[in-house]
């Protein structure tokens, strides 16, 4: 049996199978029923698949592409590759063919494990352009009966091969795992590529296990905890917080049935810990606001009152200000009336803590959920730091910071104002990219993060924005576009925003409405519309968004207020290269693509005619033409001050 040190993920799998053989390790909801696999089951499935891969000539140093939704089989494939000292390369399941081709080609992927027919078809489309690719393995057999390629195998077939090998060579798998070393590459996740082609980040077992261990020094996790695996497997956040955390702590990982059933499945599991990027929390906030607006007048009034009170109480607690007796009594009354039912609606009644990371979250969003009694905290990290860097501590959560560094991770600010990081969780460099690897280092092992930041005297880190995105108006006034964008996105009607103003006379914004929320709003008012394009340019919708922008302006200093804005005629889309798969803005691309709209915002024009090329999921494109209206925002009325 594998003995300490458990310095690789497969070695931790052996430890868990020995320590908790009959405890749930991973679950999957299939056909409405939760299927549970114990740690013993997990080990057996990984062993069978790893030895089956070996019969295909797959071994140390090879790369395994993985694409699909969160499924136990795909996580087993990841662990199987690591057991052979090979390297998994996960891809975003909604990637188009060109994006998949770039990653698989750059990583020189030998085998791809695909979830289903849809993903297999994507790989087959580009197979001729991938000379290193030797085999494709699929998990879901539906629709695959008539596929007759010699290089195509089912997941079950590979496991059967592995069982035959295990029968002939007992102990082989254990010997292979024992050869693994802490400094072996464990995964190559590719960055989202906001400014250039995605880069493959080389992360070792030591990086990932160190990150999990350091995190748990601040926020313990136990084998009794329940985790949700619903975020893209290609995102380093899922890999650390759903996969590595489970191996290190023994906690159970739960995979939802479909992306569309995530919220319902979360309610059924009741996770004790939930991790979600800001866009998920913003979506949940919108759902709650819709639920409140759809209630009758009495319930709507109660919900509005107590959610506002909750935010007020949460803010005072963060500032360590004492609550009045009235606030304590009313908040206690709000618990059974509003807060507990809303937490139950979100599936977070059992949660001990929740995390957000991946982008800045609006302070109002953080306050809202903490006001409901959800222990939501911020974590700052990068792919290059194994998804770990800073973390709020219980009792010391502040909406304007991302918390202090976790133990063992050092941070400082360069002369240019850039945040620098050093620690055992930091990558060794970029795969097959020595130039970028050299550029990422500052000195003495300090990693350049690219973030403009401030470290406060108490150690809390304040992330201002990406260093390259911090802007100045012609007047010299500095501003962070992301800060204003997050304020806009607190509105349930605004899904995305792009703030512009660098070297300009004033700030303008291009806005995406939330089609579902605004569509519901329009239907209740009998406003007809035919799709997003039509809805976005309705006069009533422009006025609705206008009022939301005015609210944001009231909270900003006069020089940093939005003077003009427009509602984009299409949603910003990863398939159109406007945002990344993790929904980060590609600002340079947007500035170039929408330069005519931006110039119109500054020209004083009342509207502009636009043509846009839209890319559909199947790769087809279509051109749309539309008049986009521009709104000028009035200054807030001055508040009269008594003499």
Secondary structure by P-SEA (a helix, b strand, c coil): ccccccccaaaaaaaaaaacccccccccccccbbbbbcaaaaaaaaaaaaaaaaaacccccbbbbbbccccaaaaaaaaaaaaacbbbbbccccccaaaaaaaaaaacccbbbbccaaaaaaaaacccccccccbbbbccccccccccccccccaaaaaaaaaaaaaaccaaaaaaaaacccccccbbbbcccccccbbbbbbcaaaaaaaaaaaaaaccccccbbbbcccccccccccccccccccccbbbbbbcccccaaaaaaaaacccbbbbcaaaaaaaaaaaaaaaaaccaaaaaaaaaaaaaaaaaaaaaaacccccaaaaaaaaaaccccaaaaaaaaccccccbbbbccccccaaaaaaaaaaccbbbbbbbcccccccccccccccccccccccccccbbbbbcccbbbbbbcccccccccccaaaaaaaccccccccccccccccccbbbbbcccccccccccccbbbbaaaaaaaaaccccccbbbbbbcccccccbbbbcaaaaaaaaaaaaccccccaaaaaacaaaaaaaaaaaaaaaaaccccccccbbbbbcccccccccccccccccaaaaaaaaaaaaaaaaaaccccccbbbbbbccccbbbbbbbbbbbbbbcccccccccc
